[in-house]
Amino acid sequence: MEYQVVILGGGPAGLTAGLYAARSGFTTAVLEQTMAGGKIVNASHVENYPGFDQGISGLDLGQAMKRQAEKAGTEVVRTAVTDVTLSTHGPPGSAHIVHTADGDIQTTALIIATGSDYRTLDVPGEAEHLGKGVSYCATCDGAFFRGKKVAVIGGGDTALTDALELATFASDVIVVHRRDELRASEALQANARKSPKISFRWNSVVEGIEGDQAVTALRLRNTRDAIISEVSVDGVFVAVGSVPSTEFLGGSLSLDESGSIITNDSMETGVAGVFAAGDVRHNSARQVITAAGDGATAALSARRYIISL
Ligand code: NAP
């Protein structure tokens, strides 16, 4: 199979790149492993995407982006990418090859928009209780904890968004943070502090997640005095950031220390005809709107590249 533009990842960055590339008249495919729309489909309510003054559900926003890209002529293909062979030595315009579970795909321009995966705590009991009280998605699993006591780990925007969402179901929400100062926006902090259901455990890190069949408690270590304590909870929502999905590149592009792809302002990587956009990119602002902007920029750069050949 062969396209002029192939985009890896069907989140806001990938679908916007697909929209722009297809509208430029190129044969375009977006390869997505699970559900097109990206992580945003898990957000119950997105309030900061311009144009939707009443907010919009993440699922509706992601699905609308997919429909718009397809309407423009992008093929959205569900497949798992295993690795890539980038053309670094051939004549200008030589095809890059994307290896997938369903066969190889050749492309003149490749846009990588694979986003990121949830960062794990890597503590005893975390993997064992996945789906049995441990979750990385409050929107997906919050309703299972109606009337129960839950903990949210982390101090960023995701942790507080999750805590506020969980407070609509749970009886108590304990935010466990490793410092005594939150990273989350002032607006989220103010809302969380107003909620009578939300409390904070400062300077605390998770040492383990206890329970037999289901989660029953969190083992915490105070970072100041090293005292270990146990807090009984029915659920643990881990919101400690994310790691870029770049392992399939196998060292073929320059990455920063966190594993994000290094690009210039035109989304060009160090390899001709290969671009990166969205959360997978070094210094991404990690917002839906900036991912979409990156996707548009990457597709316009891909267009310039193809036309120059
Ligand atoms: P983040 O900003 O990287 O925050 C991660 C949090 O987890 C930090 O508080 C960090 O602590 C903590 N943490 C990291 N590793 C840890 C570990 N091993 N153990 C315990 N705690 C750990 O990630 P995020 O909250 O997912 O947000 C990512 C991006 O998405 C941000 O740019 C954010 O603004 C954006 N976002 C926006 C919205 C919104 O606009 N409504 C919602 C969600 C996310 P430290 O603070 O000590 O580093």
Boltz pocket constraint, residues with backbone or C-beta under 6 A from the ligand:
constraints:
  - pocket:
      binder: B
      contacts: [[A, 48], [A, 120], [A, 121], [A, 153], [A, 154], [A, 155], [A, 156], [A, 157], [A, 158], [A, 159], [A, 161], [A, 176], [A, 178], [A, 179], [A, 181], [A, 182], [A, 183], [A, 204], [A, 205], [A, 239], [A, 240], [A, 241], [A, 242], [A, 284], [A, 285], [A, 286], [A, 287]]
      max_distance: 6.0
